[in-house]
């Protein structure tokens, strides 16, 4: 029994898919998904999937696979609109900056504690009744190795 031939996609279907891709490119709020193409064209999943499969296996003038790939390749997360993609990038940058601020605050705290210890060491002998001969009472401050020292 011969294998059934695949159903061909019409030129009208390709044209409507190209128009949908162009609409998505013009609208920053539009998600960059094939489901959005289905919604904009009014076609079901089977017709859109068949068109993309046929475009990938055959050489035609519509090149919908290349157009769709060009539309989505600039996004850092798939299946989002460019607006949402910018929000994701900003949130990632905010997390990195918060980590940097936390690290800088820890360094500032360490320096402030060292400065206070030096202040106590310098004022301690003059305020106590103990002899002022040695620094044996002062606990030395050990410096922790930093990440970039290793």
Buried (B, 14 or more C-beta within 10 A) or exposed (E): EEEEEEEEBEEEBBEBBBEBBEBBBEBEEBBBBBEBBBEBBEBEEEBBBBBBEBBEEEEBEBBBBEBBEEBBEEBEEEEBBBEBBBEEEEEEEEEEEEEEEEEEEEEEEEEEEEEEBEEEBEEBBEEEEEEEEEEEEBEEEEEEEEEEEE
